[in-house]
Every structure is written in C-alpha cells, then in structure tokens.
Amino acid sequence: MYELNAEIKSMYCIKCGAEYPVGDYFRGCPQCLEKDENASLSFRYNGAAYKSTMGKGMQRYGNLLPYRDFPTLGEGNTPVIRLHKLAQYAGVKEVYVKNEFQNPTGSHKDRMSPLIIARALAMGKEAIVAASSGNAGISLAAYAAYSGLDCKIISPRKTNPAYKTAIEATGAELIVLDEQADTVQGRWSYMGKMAEGSGWYPATNYSMPPVGSCSFGVQGYKTIAYEIFDEFGRSLPDYIVIPVSRGDLLWGIYEGFMELQKFGYIHDIPKLICVEPFERVSKVLAGEDYRKNFPGDYSLTGSIGGTTVTYQAYAAVKGSGGFAVAVPQGKVVEDIRQMARLGLYLEASSSVVCSALLEAAGKRIPDKHSVFLLIATSGGFKNDPEILC
C-alpha cells in the first residue's frame, strides 16, 4: 500500500486560493465550480528540500510529491542535449532540448502515471479510466499492467494504429464510442459516468470547462523543473518551450520552479513559451474568457489538440512572464524533418517546438543572447508514416 507524503499541508485552488483537505477533487475547486469557473487543485508541502538521497529517477524528488514511493518503470532523469546548429540557425546564444521521449513508454506522460496509479491503489481501486488520444493512454495502460490494475482507455475513432497496438498489448481495453458520441465532450461524459457510477479511478479530466488531469499525477511534472535545476543550477535557461494541450505539463513545470524559488534555490523563474496548434491560450492572454471554445485545426497534432483552455495553462504562462506561440499545421511536417536532421525524430506534436523557437527568436525576443530549452515530449516512431510521404 502506498502512503501519502506526511509533509503535505493541504490542497489549494490555483485560482481562488481556497484550501482543502487532501482528497480527490476530480472536477477541480468546489468553490470555483459553483461559479462555473473551473480550476485545478494543487498541493502545499511543509518541507523545503526538493531532493533526497534516496531513490532513483523521479523518486529522488519524493519530498515534494504526494507519494514518496510509487510504482516505477524507470521514469525521469531524462537527458538534456545541446543543439548548437539550431542555436546558430535561430540566431540565439544556446538551444538545449530535454528528451522526455526517453521515458519508459516514450513520452512525458510517464511522469504523471506513477502517481495516479499510486493514488488509485491507495484508495483501494481495482481499475483506472482515462480519455486519451495516445501518449497518456499508452503510459497509463503500461503502469496499470505493471501494478495489476484494470485499465480502460476511451479514444477517438481515428486513433493512430501505433497507439492502439501499444495500449491493447498491455491488456487494457480500448473503448471507441459510436460515431455520434465520438467527440471530446462525448468521451468526457462517458468517462464521468464510469468514474462516478462504476467506481473507476479517473486519470484525466472529464469536466467542462476542463480542469486538467488528476491533481496527484500533474505533480509528477514538477520533477522536470527539478531536473532542469540539477542540470543548470542557477544559470537556468531564459525560456522553456513547451507543447501544450490543456496545460498539465506546463503547470507542473511552472509549479516546480515556483517551489524552487519559494525555498530559495533560484531567484527567477524561466519564462514559459506555450506552443499550440492555433490560437487558444494566446487569445486568453489577450483578454478572452478561458472558458470559451476555440475552434481550430489540429489534425496532425492530436496530442496538443482540443478546442478548450484550462485556467492552469493561462496561469502558468502569465505567472512566468512568458507567452504563447501558435504553430499552424502547415509547418508540422517541416518541423519533424528539421528536428530529425538534428538527430531527434519527434512526434508531430512535439516537433512544433522548432517553429515556436524560430518564431520567438525572430519576432518576440530582441535579446539574441537568450538561452532556450525545448521540451521534446514524445518520439517520432508514433507518427503516422503517411504524413511524411
């Protein structure tokens, strides 16, 4: 049985600041929910040491995670690589990339899954359920299989065959709804019924407006910030470029840096650049309501798709002093090829950090002495081969 970190002080709403006892708030902050202003909950800790000498990979950072111990397949401790040629091409001082595709199932989602599984097991659940178009489903299915949990993944009808094969190989059930119900809202509604009616532990969001994935799991993304600090010390990159769907990864990295700042390890937080397939967060930053629907094309980049924005995505970009860059689908194939020519074959949704970097360096950032770090979220072997034909 996995036990909660005794250093947890409380949970809190990232929007209104209301504090709550530790629990499962699948629809986010109850007070904000009553006002239809859905927002995620996070954790406050009593401890101040972000790292211990115990454990490996992500487990080194158990001091500031909801569970110090959790099922592991060797996630974390991903390498940071210098991309000198890309820095020259972009006209900036340095460019680095953090290779999250070197996690066990090939994506950053492996930092979220262990803590979700630990929570489900601690709550006595025998199964988990998630709505996923790919990487989260693969990761959760693998960690559930490792831990002896049943797993159901609700996926779109047009799920990439590579994802489908990887999910079903673990013994997880891939659920595809009928054509009429096969929408984001339809999948979320179905998942909500399973979570609230059947007792399955929900790993991802099913609320509208969305609040992001399971709060326990999102905490795992803080470890990326901790590892970046371990790599660079106080000479942190000026900008971190992050592919974004609903902001789980973005918020986790931001909160990790906030904690490092709070505890005196760093002075300033790197500015976070949110990469999206069309303007969503960009519009919210410009003053539009984050609860709106923002239609757009994400046909080649499903992993960062969707037409909704979470408060956590907006808060992380604004709080860090960063900004959002929309990379249209017409640039995706060239981004894949550009990164591959540098030795990094990335999933389409991950490769767009290349165009975002060039856009930022060329139009948004006058200081050519800036240092950038790109988050490469997933490897290219999950790409549909036809998009490169």
C-alpha positions in Angstrom: 0.0 0.0 0.0 1.3 3.5 -0.9 1.1 6.1 1.8 0.5 9.9 1.4 3.6 12.1 1.9 3.3 13.2 5.6 4.7 16.6 4.6 1.5 17.6 2.7 0.0 20.5 4.4 -3.2 20.9 2.4 -4.6 21.2 -1.2 -5.4 24.6 -2.6 -7.2 26.1 -5.6 -4.7 27.6 -8.1 -7.3 30.3 -9.0 -9.1 31.4 -5.8 -6.6 30.1 -3.3 -9.2 28.2 -1.2 -7.6 25.4 0.9 -9.0 21.9 1.2 -8.1 18.7 3.0 -6.3 16.1 0.8 -8.7 14.3 -1.4 -9.9 13.6 -4.9 -11.5 16.7 -6.5 -12.0 15.4 -9.9 -13.9 18.4 -11.0 -11.5 20.9 -9.5 -12.1 23.5 -6.9 -15.7 23.2 -5.4 -16.0 26.9 -4.9 -14.9 27.8 -8.4 -17.1 25.0 -9.8 -20.2 26.6 -8.3 -19.4 29.8 -10.2 -18.6 27.8 -13.5 -15.0 29.0 -13.2 -13.4 25.5 -13.1 -9.9 25.5 -11.8 -7.4 22.8 -10.7 -6.3 22.0 -7.2 -2.6 21.5 -6.2 -0.7 20.8 -3.0 1.1 22.7 -0.3 4.0 21.0 1.5 5.7 21.7 4.8 9.1 20.5 3.7 11.6 22.7 1.9 14.1 20.2 0.4 13.2 19.3 -3.1 15.5 16.3 -3.4 16.6 13.4 -1.2 19.5 11.0 -1.5 17.1 8.1 -1.6 15.6 6.5 -4.8 16.3 7.0 -8.5 14.8 9.0 -11.3 11.6 10.7 -10.2 11.7 9.1 -6.7 14.6 11.3 -5.8 12.1 14.1 -5.6 9.6 12.4 -3.3 9.9 15.1 -0.7 7.6 17.3 -2.8 5.4 14.7 -4.3 2.0 13.4 -3.0 3.6 9.9 -2.6 7.2 9.4 -1.8 7.0 5.8 -3.1 5.1 4.8 -6.2 5.3 2.1 -8.9 8.1 2.8 -11.2 9.3 1.6 -14.6 12.4 3.9 -14.5 10.9 7.2 -15.4 12.7 10.5 -15.0 16.3 11.6 -15.3 15.9 12.3 -19.0 18.9 13.8 -20.7 19.5 17.4 -21.8 21.2 17.8 -25.2 22.8 20.9 -26.6 21.7 21.8 -30.2 24.4 24.1 -31.4 23.3 24.1 -35.0 19.7 25.1 -34.2 21.0 27.9 -32.0 23.0 29.2 -34.9 20.1 28.9 -37.2 17.7 30.7 -34.8 20.3 33.4 -34.0 20.4 32.9 -30.3 23.1 32.1 -27.8 22.2 28.5 -26.9 19.4 25.9 -27.5 19.0 22.8 -25.5 16.4 20.0 -25.6 15.2 17.8 -22.8 14.4 14.4 -24.2 11.3 13.3 -22.5 10.8 10.6 -25.2 13.4 8.6 -23.3 10.9 7.8 -20.6 9.8 4.1 -20.4 6.8 4.4 -22.8 8.3 7.1 -24.9 6.7 10.3 -23.5 6.5 12.8 -20.7 3.2 11.1 -19.6 5.3 8.6 -17.7 5.9 11.2 -15.0 2.2 11.5 -14.3 1.1 7.8 -14.5 3.1 6.5 -11.4 1.4 9.0 -9.0 -2.0 8.3 -10.5 -1.6 4.6 -10.1 -0.2 5.1 -6.5 -3.3 7.1 -5.6 -5.7 4.6 -7.2 -4.1 1.7 -5.3 -4.0 3.7 -2.0 -7.8 4.3 -2.4 -8.4 0.6 -2.9 -9.4 1.0 -6.6 -9.1 -2.0 -8.9 -9.2 -0.1 -12.2 -8.5 3.2 -13.8 -10.1 5.0 -16.7 -8.8 7.8 -19.0 -9.8 9.7 -22.1 -6.8 9.8 -24.3 -5.8 10.2 -28.0 -2.4 8.5 -27.5 0.5 9.1 -25.1 -1.4 9.2 -21.9 -3.3 6.1 -22.8 -0.1 4.2 -23.6 1.5 5.3 -20.4 -1.4 4.6 -18.1 -2.0 1.2 -19.7 1.6 0.2 -19.1 1.8 1.4 -15.5 -1.6 -0.2 -14.7 -0.5 -3.5 -16.2 2.7 -3.3 -14.1 0.7 -2.7 -10.9 -2.1 -5.2 -11.6 -4.9 -2.7 -12.2 -7.5 -3.0 -14.9 -7.4 -0.1 -17.4 -9.9 1.3 -19.8 -8.8 4.0 -22.3 -11.5 6.0 -24.2 -10.1 7.0 -27.5 -11.2 8.7 -30.7 -12.4 6.5 -33.6 -9.4 7.8 -35.7 -6.8 6.7 -33.1 -3.3 6.2 -34.6 -2.8 2.4 -35.1 0.5 2.6 -33.3 -1.2 3.9 -30.2 -4.0 1.4 -30.4 -1.5 -1.5 -30.7 0.6 -0.3 -27.7 -2.5 0.2 -25.5 -4.1 -3.1 -26.3 -0.9 -5.1 -26.0 -0.9 -4.4 -22.2 -4.3 -6.0 -21.8 -6.1 -2.6 -21.4 -9.4 -2.2 -23.0 -9.6 0.5 -25.8 -13.1 2.0 -25.8 -14.3 3.6 -29.0 -17.7 5.3 -28.8 -20.3 5.2 -31.6 -19.9 7.9 -34.3 -22.5 10.3 -32.7 -20.8 10.3 -29.3 -17.3 10.4 -30.6 -16.4 14.0 -29.6 -14.3 15.3 -26.8 -17.4 16.2 -24.8 -18.9 12.8 -25.6 -15.8 10.9 -24.4 -15.6 13.0 -21.3 -19.3 12.4 -20.5 -18.8 8.7 -20.9 -15.8 8.8 -18.7 -17.6 10.7 -16.0 -20.3 8.1 -15.8 -17.7 5.3 -15.4 -15.9 7.3 -12.7 -18.9 8.4 -10.7 -21.1 5.4 -11.4 -18.8 2.4 -11.6 -16.1 3.5 -9.2 -13.2 3.5 -11.7 -10.4 5.9 -10.8 -10.3 8.7 -13.4 -6.8 9.7 -14.5 -7.8 12.5 -16.9 -10.3 15.4 -17.0 -14.0 14.8 -17.7 -15.3 18.3 -16.7 -16.4 21.1 -19.0 -14.9 23.6 -18.8 -11.8 21.4 -18.2 -9.6 21.5 -15.2 -6.7 19.3 -16.3 -5.8 15.8 -15.3 -5.7 14.1 -11.9 -4.0 16.5 -9.4 -1.9 13.8 -7.9 -0.5 12.9 -11.4 0.2 16.5 -12.5 2.5 16.8 -9.5 4.9 14.5 -11.3 5.7 17.1 -13.9 7.3 19.2 -11.3 10.2 16.8 -11.5 11.1 18.2 -14.9 11.8 21.6 -13.3 13.8 19.9 -10.6 15.9 18.1 -13.1 16.5 21.3 -15.1 17.7 22.9 -12.0 20.0 20.0 -11.3 21.4 20.3 -14.8 21.9 24.1 -15.0 22.0 25.3 -11.4 21.1 29.0 -11.0 22.1 29.6 -14.6 18.8 28.5 -15.9 17.6 28.8 -19.5 15.8 32.1 -20.1 13.0 30.5 -22.0 11.4 27.0 -21.9 9.4 26.0 -24.9 6.5 23.5 -24.1 3.9 21.9 -26.3 0.5 22.4 -24.7 -2.9 20.9 -24.9 -4.7 21.6 -21.6 -1.6 22.6 -19.7 -0.8 19.7 -17.3 2.8 19.7 -18.3 3.0 23.4 -18.5 1.6 23.9 -15.0 3.7 21.2 -13.5 6.9 22.7 -14.7 5.8 26.1 -13.6 4.9 24.9 -10.1 8.2 23.1 -9.8 10.1 26.3 -10.5 7.8 28.2 -8.1 8.7 25.8 -5.3 12.4 26.1 -6.1 12.0 29.9 -5.9 10.0 29.7 -2.7 12.6 27.6 -1.0 15.4 29.8 -2.1 17.1 27.6 -4.6 16.6 30.1 -7.5 15.9 33.8 -7.9 13.9 33.9 -11.1 11.6 31.5 -13.0 12.3 30.9 -16.7 9.7 32.4 -19.0 7.5 29.6 -20.4 6.5 29.6 -24.0 3.3 27.7 -24.7 3.2 26.1 -28.1 -0.3 25.4 -29.5 -1.6 24.4 -32.9 -3.8 27.5 -33.2 -4.6 30.5 -31.0 -6.3 29.4 -27.8 -4.1 30.4 -24.8 -2.9 33.3 -27.0 -6.4 34.6 -27.1 -7.0 34.1 -23.4 -3.7 36.0 -22.7 -5.1 38.8 -24.8 -8.2 39.0 -22.7 -10.7 36.4 -23.9 -12.5 34.1 -21.4 -10.6 30.9 -20.8 -14.0 29.0 -20.5 -14.8 29.6 -24.2 -14.5 27.2 -27.1 -11.7 28.0 -29.5 -12.1 26.1 -32.8 -9.1 25.3 -35.0 -7.2 22.7 -37.0 -5.1 20.2 -35.1 -5.4 17.3 -37.5 -1.7 16.5 -37.5 -1.0 17.3 -33.8 -3.7 15.4 -31.9 -1.5 15.2 -28.7 -1.8 19.0 -28.3 -5.3 19.2 -29.8 -8.6 20.3 -28.5 -10.6 23.5 -28.6 -10.6 24.3 -24.9 -8.2 26.1 -22.5 -7.7 25.4 -18.8 -7.1 28.1 -16.2 -3.8 26.3 -15.2 -2.4 26.8 -18.8 -3.2 30.5 -18.7 -1.9 31.0 -15.1 1.5 29.2 -15.8 2.2 31.3 -18.9 1.2 34.6 -17.3 2.8 33.9 -14.0 6.2 33.1 -15.6 6.1 36.2 -17.8 6.0 34.0 -20.9 3.8 34.0 -24.0 2.1 31.6 -26.4 3.0 30.8 -30.0 0.6 29.2 -32.4 2.2 26.9 -35.0 -0.1 26.1 -37.9 -0.5 22.6 -39.3 1.3 23.6 -42.5 4.6 23.8 -40.6 4.4 20.5 -38.9 6.0 18.2 -41.5 9.0 20.5 -41.9 9.4 20.7 -38.2 9.5 16.9 -38.0 12.2 16.9 -40.7 14.1 19.8 -39.2 14.4 18.2 -35.8 15.2 14.8 -37.4 18.1 16.3 -39.3 19.5 17.3 -35.9 19.2 13.7 -34.7 15.9 14.0 -32.9 13.0 12.3 -34.6 10.0 13.6 -32.7 6.2 13.1 -32.7 4.4 15.7 -34.7 3.0 17.4 -31.6 6.5 17.6 -30.1 8.3 18.7 -33.2 6.5 22.1 -33.3 8.9 23.4 -30.6 11.2 24.1 -33.6 8.9 26.6 -35.3 7.9 28.1 -31.9 11.6 28.7 -31.2 12.2 30.3 -34.6 9.0 32.4 -34.2 10.0 33.6 -30.7 13.6 34.3 -31.6 12.7 36.1 -34.8 9.7 38.2 -33.7 9.1 38.1 -30.0 12.6 38.2 -28.3 15.0 41.0 -29.2 17.8 39.7 -26.9 19.9 37.4 -29.1 21.9 36.3 -26.0 19.0 34.3 -24.8 19.2 30.6 -23.9 16.3 28.3 -24.8 15.3 24.8 -23.6 12.9 22.8 -25.7 10.8 20.1 -24.1 10.7 17.1 -26.5 7.6 15.4 -25.2 7.4 12.3 -27.4 9.4 10.3 -30.0 8.5 10.1 -33.7 8.0 6.4 -34.0 4.4 7.1 -33.0 3.9 9.3 -36.1 1.6 8.2 -38.9 4.1 7.4 -41.7 1.8 8.9 -44.3 2.3 12.4 -43.0 5.9 12.4 -44.2 5.1 10.9 -47.6 
